[in-house]
């Protein structure tokens, strides 16, 4: 099993290109099930999760071409198999996103209950309740979701989310494009990846109003058509490298990153003493003085992203003073705390909150990655730590970060992958 070795203490300086967003690419790929005609995604990332979704779509019967040099994915054809099997779905929770388009276009679907990182329960009940409001008949049996649309297809409905859910918003938005009548999604998630999905669906012929707001109105159409759409830059990757630049005291241009996509992450970084400025071509992140402890609570966009919590905790581990980090989205997302403490951090987690008391220096140590964002928090800590850090079980990283060791090495990090 691969490991990553880091020798810390080097400031990062230079430019890092930000890849297309994994969390945008996956629902965009699922949307290809809505039409036989080609859907081409540009700025497509080369990630393990993208490969998993590609395999899932191929087994449904679609034809896929992933040109990694041109950074494009083209998907076309009709689904000939309406089952998403456990062996594929268990690898990635986003596999549930094929449920909506299969049900909307073909009237039925059989999808395994999903897997993914072990950061919490993340139930799919909001997906299923919404589809039931659109007339679907759903049964859970032997670990599978068996769903059938009513005669004549899904029907438009007014759906209220009792809590904000990115995945449910995406699944129902996709399904509603081919439903009979008007669907309203109230208290919908507003993440940039959902806005990106809506723009792609509109390019395919969907009728969607309220894009970017928490109230989406979708007027169903009879069919969708071919389109070419650029995947939005990955705001979580950008935020991750911002923390890496800040913890090392460097100055990095994040090529392609957009200020408006990072929401509260920018505000919190600035409060901590990190300069973040929009420049032509991206965001400039630098730190010339010390870091200060800042309290953070994760919230749906435009609040502080749960996917940035672990990285920010690593940054706060070497900040002056104390900070409280509260996780409100997932109940099991502090698994990086004991690993950071192995490196000399002073973090006490209790329930949904962690108190981080900044230390002057971290020390390199062998550590174990537990999930995608926890993995990269250990790399960030290693960049600032004295001595050598070995991060084990880095397969999590490949799900969401493209060539991370090469990108960091190019701006001055002493980092390498050790094949297992």
C-alpha positions in Angstrom: 0.0 0.0 0.0 1.4 3.4 -1.0 2.7 5.9 1.5 3.7 9.5 1.3 6.9 10.8 2.9 7.3 14.5 3.8 10.3 16.3 5.2 8.8 19.5 6.6 10.0 23.1 7.1 10.0 24.4 3.5 7.9 27.4 2.5 5.7 26.9 -0.5 6.2 29.4 -3.3 4.9 29.4 -6.9 1.8 28.4 -8.7 -0.5 25.4 -8.3 -3.1 24.6 -11.0 -6.5 23.8 -9.5 -8.2 20.7 -11.0 -11.8 20.3 -11.9 -13.9 19.6 -8.9 -14.6 15.9 -8.0 -17.8 16.9 -6.2 -19.0 18.6 -9.4 -17.8 16.0 -11.8 -19.6 13.1 -10.2 -23.2 14.5 -10.5 -22.4 15.8 -13.9 -21.4 12.3 -15.0 -24.6 10.9 -13.6 -26.6 13.5 -15.7 -25.3 11.7 -18.8 -27.9 9.0 -18.1 -30.6 11.5 -19.0 -29.9 11.4 -22.8 -28.5 9.1 -25.5 -26.6 12.0 -27.0 -23.0 12.8 -26.0 -22.3 14.8 -22.9 -18.7 16.1 -22.9 -17.1 17.5 -19.7 -14.0 19.6 -20.1 -11.6 20.4 -17.2 -12.3 16.8 -16.0 -10.1 15.6 -13.1 -8.2 12.3 -13.1 -9.3 10.8 -9.8 -10.1 7.4 -8.3 -13.7 8.5 -7.7 -14.1 9.7 -11.3 -12.8 6.3 -12.4 -15.3 4.6 -10.1 -18.2 6.6 -11.6 -16.9 5.8 -15.1 -17.0 2.1 -14.3 -20.5 2.4 -12.9 -21.8 4.2 -16.1 -20.1 1.7 -18.3 -21.8 -1.2 -16.6 -25.1 0.6 -17.1 -24.3 0.5 -20.8 -22.9 3.9 -21.6 -19.9 4.5 -23.8 -17.2 6.6 -22.2 -14.0 8.2 -23.4 -11.7 9.8 -20.8 -8.9 11.8 -22.6 -6.6 12.6 -19.7 -4.3 14.7 -21.9 -7.2 16.9 -23.1 -8.9 16.6 -19.7 -12.2 15.6 -21.2 -14.8 12.9 -20.5 -17.4 12.1 -23.2 -20.4 9.9 -22.3 -23.1 8.7 -24.7 -25.6 6.0 -25.3 -28.6 4.4 -23.6 -28.6 2.5 -20.4 -29.0 -1.3 -21.0 -28.7 -2.3 -17.3 -30.6 -0.5 -14.6 -28.9 -2.0 -11.6 -26.0 -0.3 -9.8 -24.3 -3.2 -8.0 -22.8 -3.3 -4.5 -19.3 -4.0 -5.6 -19.1 -0.6 -7.4 -21.4 1.5 -5.2 -19.7 0.5 -1.9 -16.6 2.4 -3.0 -18.3 5.8 -3.3 -21.4 7.4 -1.8 -21.9 9.5 -4.9 -23.0 6.4 -6.8 -26.5 7.0 -5.3 -26.7 9.9 -7.9 -27.6 7.4 -10.7 -30.9 6.7 -8.9 -32.6 9.9 -10.0 -31.7 9.9 -13.7 -32.4 6.1 -14.2 -35.8 6.5 -12.5 -36.6 9.6 -14.5 -35.6 8.3 -17.9 -36.2 4.6 -17.7 -38.9 4.4 -15.0 -37.0 2.0 -12.7 -33.7 1.4 -11.0 -32.1 -1.0 -8.6 -29.2 0.7 -6.7 -27.2 -0.6 -3.8 -27.1 1.4 -0.6 -23.8 3.4 -0.9 -20.5 3.3 0.9 -17.5 5.8 0.9 -15.5 7.4 3.7 -16.4 6.4 7.3 -17.2 9.9 8.5 -20.8 9.4 9.5 -24.1 7.8 8.6 -25.1 10.2 5.8 -28.6 8.6 5.3 -30.2 8.6 1.9 -33.7 9.1 3.3 -34.1 12.7 1.8 -33.3 11.3 -1.7 -36.0 8.6 -1.3 -38.6 10.8 0.3 -38.3 13.3 -2.5 -38.6 10.6 -5.2 -41.6 9.2 -3.5 -43.2 12.7 -3.5 -42.6 12.6 -7.3 -44.7 9.3 -7.4 -42.0 6.7 -7.2 -42.6 3.4 -5.4 -39.5 2.5 -3.4 -38.7 -0.6 -1.5 -35.5 -1.4 0.5 -34.5 -5.0 0.3 -31.3 -6.9 0.9 -29.2 -3.7 0.9 -30.7 -2.4 -2.4 -33.1 0.4 -3.3 -35.7 -0.9 -5.7 -37.5 2.0 -7.3 -40.3 2.3 -9.9 -41.8 5.4 -11.4 -45.6 5.6 -11.9 -47.1 5.0 -15.2 -46.2 8.0 -17.4 -43.0 8.7 -15.4 -42.2 10.9 -12.4 -44.5 13.8 -11.6 -43.6 17.3 -10.6 -43.9 18.0 -6.9 -43.1 20.7 -4.2 -40.4 19.2 -2.1 -39.2 20.7 1.2 -35.9 19.6 2.6 -36.0 19.5 6.4 -32.3 19.8 6.4 -29.9 21.0 3.7 -28.5 18.0 1.7 -26.2 18.4 -1.3 -26.7 14.9 -2.6 -30.5 14.9 -2.3 -30.6 18.3 -4.0 -28.5 17.0 -6.9 -30.4 13.7 -7.3 -33.8 15.4 -7.3 -32.7 18.2 -9.5 -31.5 15.7 -12.1 -34.6 13.6 -11.8 -37.0 16.6 -12.1 -35.6 17.7 -15.5 -37.6 14.8 -17.1 -40.5 14.7 -14.7 -44.1 15.6 -15.9 -44.9 19.1 -14.7 -43.1 21.5 -12.3 -40.9 20.5 -9.4 -39.9 23.0 -6.7 -37.0 22.2 -4.3 -37.3 24.3 -1.2 -34.3 24.7 1.2 -32.1 23.3 -1.5 -28.4 23.2 -1.1 -26.5 26.1 -2.7 -23.0 24.8 -3.1 -21.1 25.9 -6.3 -21.2 22.3 -7.5 -25.0 22.4 -7.6 -25.0 25.7 -9.5 -22.5 24.0 -11.9 -24.8 21.0 -12.3 -27.8 23.3 -13.0 -25.9 25.2 -15.7 -24.9 21.9 -17.4 -28.5 20.6 -17.3 -29.7 23.9 -18.8 -27.1 23.5 -21.6 -28.7 20.1 -22.2 -32.2 21.6 -22.6 -33.5 21.6 -19.0 -35.7 24.4 -17.8 -34.4 25.5 -14.3 -35.1 28.8 -12.4 -33.5 30.0 -9.2 -30.0 28.8 -9.9 -27.7 29.7 -7.0 -30.6 30.1 -4.5 -32.2 27.8 -2.0 -35.4 27.5 -4.1 -35.1 25.7 -7.4 -38.0 25.5 -9.9 -37.7 22.9 -12.6 -40.2 22.5 -15.4 -39.9 19.0 -16.8 -39.1 18.5 -20.5 -39.7 15.4 -22.7 -36.0 14.9 -23.5 -32.5 16.4 -23.2 -29.7 16.7 -25.8 -26.0 16.8 -26.3 -23.9 19.4 -24.5 -20.3 20.4 -23.7 -19.7 21.7 -20.2 -16.6 22.8 -18.2 -16.3 21.3 -14.7 -16.0 24.1 -12.1 -12.6 24.4 -10.4 -12.3 22.4 -7.1 -12.9 24.8 -4.2 -11.9 22.2 -1.7 -8.6 21.5 -3.4 -8.0 25.3 -3.6 -8.8 25.7 0.2 -6.5 22.8 0.9 -3.6 24.3 -0.9 -4.4 27.7 0.8 -3.9 26.0 4.2 -0.7 24.4 2.9 0.7 27.8 1.8 -0.3 29.4 5.1 1.1 26.8 7.4 4.5 27.0 5.7 4.6 30.8 5.5 4.8 30.8 1.7 3.1 32.6 -1.1 1.2 30.5 -3.7 -1.0 31.4 -6.7 -3.9 29.0 -6.9 -4.5 29.0 -10.7 -8.2 29.0 -11.6 -9.5 29.2 -8.1 -12.5 31.5 -7.5 -13.0 33.7 -4.5 -16.8 33.4 -4.5 -16.7 29.6 -4.4 -14.8 29.5 -1.1 -17.5 31.2 1.0 -16.6 31.4 4.7 -13.3 29.7 4.2 -11.8 32.9 2.9 -13.2 34.9 5.8 -11.8 32.5 8.4 -8.4 32.3 6.7 -8.1 36.1 6.8 -9.1 36.2 10.4 -6.3 33.8 11.1 -3.8 36.1 9.5 -3.7 34.7 6.0 -3.8 37.0 3.0 -6.1 35.8 0.2 -6.5 38.1 -2.8 -8.1 37.6 -6.2 -5.5 38.0 -9.0 -5.7 37.6 -12.7 -5.7 33.8 -13.2 -6.6 32.8 -9.7 -6.1 33.4 -5.9 -2.9 34.5 -4.2 -2.5 33.1 -0.7 0.3 34.2 1.5 1.3 34.6 5.2 3.9 37.1 6.2 3.2 37.2 9.9 2.0 34.8 12.6 -1.2 32.8 12.7 -4.0 33.4 15.1 -6.5 31.0 16.6 -10.0 31.3 15.1 -13.3 29.6 16.1 -15.0 27.7 13.3 -18.3 25.9 12.9 -19.0 23.9 9.7 -22.2 24.8 7.9 -23.8 24.3 4.5 -22.5 26.7 1.8 -21.8 29.7 2.0 -20.8 28.6 5.5 -17.5 26.9 6.4 -17.3 23.7 4.4 -17.1 20.4 6.4 -14.7 19.2 3.7 -12.2 21.9 4.9 -12.5 21.2 8.6 -9.6 18.8 8.9 -7.2 21.0 6.9 -8.1 24.0 8.9 -7.5 22.1 12.1 -4.0 21.3 11.0 -3.4 25.0 10.4 -4.8 25.9 13.8 -2.5 23.4 15.4 0.4 25.8 15.0 -1.6 29.1 15.5 -1.0 31.4 18.4 -3.7 30.9 21.1 -6.7 28.5 21.0 -9.5 27.8 18.6 -12.7 25.8 18.8 -13.7 23.8 15.8 -17.3 22.5 15.8 -18.5 19.9 13.3 -22.2 20.1 12.6 -22.5 18.1 9.3 -21.0 14.7 10.1 -20.8 13.1 13.5 -17.6 11.1 13.0 -15.2 13.6 11.4 -12.5 14.0 14.1 -10.6 10.8 13.3 -7.6 12.9 12.3 -7.3 14.4 15.9 -5.3 11.5 17.4 -3.0 11.4 14.4 -2.3 15.2 14.6 -1.6 14.8 18.3 1.0 12.1 17.5 2.8 14.9 15.6 2.8 17.1 18.7 -0.5 19.0 18.3 -2.6 19.8 21.4 -6.2 19.0 20.4 -9.0 17.8 22.7 -12.1 16.6 21.0 -15.4 16.1 22.9 -18.6 15.3 21.1 -19.0 17.6 18.1 -16.3 20.1 19.1 -12.5 20.2 19.4 -10.4 22.7 21.3 -7.1 23.3 19.5 -4.3 24.9 21.5 -1.6 26.1 19.2 1.9 24.8 19.6 5.1 26.4 18.4 6.2 23.4 16.3 5.0 20.0 15.1 7.2 17.0 14.8 7.3 14.5 12.0 5.9 11.0 12.8 4.3 8.0 11.2 0.6 8.6 10.9 -2.5 6.8 9.5 -5.0 8.3 7.1 -8.6 7.5 8.0 -10.5 9.3 5.2 -10.1 11.7 2.3 -9.9 15.0 4.1 -8.1 13.6 7.2 -5.4 12.3 4.8 -4.6 15.7 3.4 -4.7 17.3 6.9 -1.8 15.1 7.8 0.1 16.1 4.7 -0.5 19.8 5.6 0.8 19.2 9.1 3.8 17.3 7.7 4.7 20.3 5.5 5.3 22.4 8.7 6.6 19.7 11.0 10.3 19.2 11.9 11.8 15.9 10.6 10.1 13.3 8.5 6.4 12.4 8.4 5.1 9.2 6.8 1.4 9.1 5.9 0.1 5.6 5.6 -3.1 4.4 3.7 -3.0 7.3 1.2 -5.4 5.5 -1.2 -8.0 7.9 0.3 -6.1 10.8 -1.2 -6.4 9.5 -4.7 -10.1 9.7 -4.5 -10.1 13.5 -4.3 -6.7 15.0 -5.0 -5.0 14.7 -8.4 -1.2 14.3 -8.4 -1.0 16.0 -5.0 2.7 15.1 -4.4 3.7 16.5 -7.8 1.7 19.7 -7.3 3.3 20.3 -3.8 6.8 19.3 -5.0 6.6 21.9 -7.8 6.2 24.7 -5.3 9.0 23.6 -3.0 7.7 20.8 -0.8 10.0 17.9 0.0 7.4 15.2 -0.6 7.3 11.9 -2.4 5.1 8.8 -2.8 6.6 5.5 -1.7 5.0 2.7 -3.6 3.6 -0.1 -1.4 
